[in-house]
Amino acid sequence: MFLLSHISRRTTASPSASLDSEPLFPKLWFAKWKWIHYDASGDLAYCHICINGLKTDKIKVSIGHAGESTFISGGFWNWKDATRCFNKHEASLLHKAAVDAVITVPKPV
């Protein structure tokens, strides 16, 4: 499985967008979906929280999460359906588990 070796949030517009048109990957998406990592060289989006969870062994991907692999290893590219797919990923059990494991601070005992 391919995992990003460098996790960061890029803020450049999609290279496939023309100068006269709206970028395929608008910067405002970073404000709405803070987990997005945009790879401008491949014109792909990933979930940096889920990738971090996998790289640190805080979460595991099972067969039931196969549909979520796009945001972890393959890269998301279907820009016409992006907002629906971003919302679906954000609501997924895998993403919620990653948020709990990677971001949520443990409560003191």
Order of alpha helices (4+ residues) and beta strands (2+ residues): alpha-beta-beta-alpha-alpha-alpha
